[in-house]
Amino acid sequence: MRKFLNIMLFFLMFSAANVISQTKFSVDVFGGYSLPFADLQGDFPDSNSTGILDFKKSSTLLTGSGFNIGITGKYTVDTTGKAKVTAGFNYNSFSGSKDYSRPTGIITYKNKVNIFTISAGIEYGFFPKKKVNPFIGLDLAANFYSGKIDVSGDTTRNINRKSESRFGVIVNAGATIRLNQTVSVVAGVKYALTNLIGKKTEPPTSIGNIADIEEEGSGSTTELPLNDEETSSNRSKTLYYLQIYAGLSIDLGNMIK
């Protein structure tokens, strides 16, 4: 095992020692796995003995896992190639589900929360002309929420989540590994604080269409807001996530001299 680790360490040191030319502009295309944190993550109740789930009063968004895809453009702003400005689009989809047994059969809740993000920020690469280049970054982000809750079984409902916007920041850390003069592998993690600015809670409304009531049969529902601002009747929600991603970075344009 020690011999293997020594070989890997030598390989990484050798790779980092190789000087690589770099262009001013690059594009990253990536995808990966996303984990919800704080109030973006949550579990459905263990039981549903009352026959009613009132989502408007839920303290979390009831998701457990997700995936992400995105694209980021990067432009080098200094002669060393270390400092870059960035801009990109990012999509995360989180989901959660629960089956409940009732006298009339199984009822299934499938929940989805989507976040489309437009971001702009800065990035610093430690070894831009080496084969292996670790980097860190910070973005300002506009986050656009949507989603729905599908209820199927003896009762059928479709609860749409209201389309809403929130603003926050994204902390990014990762590395690129050069494959040739124009293509690199990029991998990293992003920690997103999605609703630092713009929290809002809608006035209380009738929950008749938002609850699942066994006797009602089938129907549709009104839109369900995020309700993430603290009020006398509502607890504030903190909506964060961790994004693990990997993809390709493609260099475009003129070489840095």
C-alpha positions, 0 to 999 in steps of 0.5 A: 500500500505504501509503495502504491501511495509513493507512486501516486505521489510521484505521479502528481508531483510530476504532473504538476511540474509540467508547464502548460500554456493557457488561453484567456477564455474557457468553458466548463460543462459539468454535472453531478450529485447534489445534497440538500442542507438545512430546511431544503432537506426534510423527511415526510411524516412517518405516518399519515393516520389523519389522511391529511398532509398540509404542505403549507405548514411544512417547516422544510421543503421535504427533499433528500437528494438531487442532481445538477448540470451546468455551464460556466464561462471563465475569462482570465483578467491578469497576466499570470492566469491566476485570476478569472471572472466567471459567469454561468448557469446551473440547474439543481433538481431535488426530490423526496417521496413517501408511501402511506398505507391506508384502508383504501390502498397505498397513497404515494407522495412524490416531491420535487424542488427545482433551482435554476441559478444564474451566477457571476463571480471570481475565481483564483487558480493556484497553478494555472500553467501546471497540469494540475491546477487547484482553484477556489471561487466565490459567486453571487447568485440569482436562484429561481425556484419551482417544482411540484408535489404529485399525489397518486393512489386512491386520491390524485393531486398535483400541487405546483410550487410557486415560481419564486426568486431568491438571492445568495452566494456560492462558494466553489473549490475544485481542480482542473487536470490537463488532458491536452492543450485545449481540454481538461477534466474539472471536478469540485464542490460548490456550497450554495446559500440560496436565500440570503436575500429576498425571503418572503411569506405569503398571507395564510390562505385556505388549505382545502386544495393543498391538503390530501383528504381521503374523502375528496377523491381527485382534484388539482391544487393552487400554487404552494409558496416557499414561505421562508420569511419569519413571521408570527405564524411562520418559521424562517427557512434556510435553504442551502445545498452542497453540489458535487460535480465533474466535467470538462473544461475547454480552452478557447481564444488566444494564448496567455503570453 
